[in-house]
């Protein structure tokens, strides 16, 4: 059976979202998760940087979900260009062996 005939018979406007369509909400949730993940790696103090993180998250989501290699490359390139404009958070300094030893001694003494 033809899919178009089934859609046309079930509704008069098949191009509109139907009730129960959760892809819109799922995409918004994926983008929000990606923004939270990027915020842990990049400085997001100003509103401009927050907007850039959100736009980069949209592009990264597009790159992850698309089937076209050209669209995937374009979306990844755009996301990387946006993320290059933002500063990364500094990595915590690595502890040397003596600092680790002192930290373990303090933990043992406190608890």
Residue pairs with C-beta under 8 A, 6 or more apart in sequence:
7 14
8 14
11 18
17 24
27 61
30 61
31 54
31 57
31 58
31 61
34 57
34 60
34 61
35 53
35 54
35 57
38 44
38 53
38 56
38 57
38 83
39 50
39 53
40 89
41 88
41 89
42 49
42 53
42 83
42 86
42 87
42 88
42 89
43 49
43 86
43 87
43 88
43 89
44 50
44 53
44 86
49 86
52 82
52 83
52 85
52 86
53 86
55 82
56 78
56 79
56 82
56 83
57 79
59 75
59 76
59 78
59 79
59 82
60 75
60 76
60 79
62 71
62 72
62 75
63 71
63 72
63 75
63 76
63 79
66 72
66 75
95 103
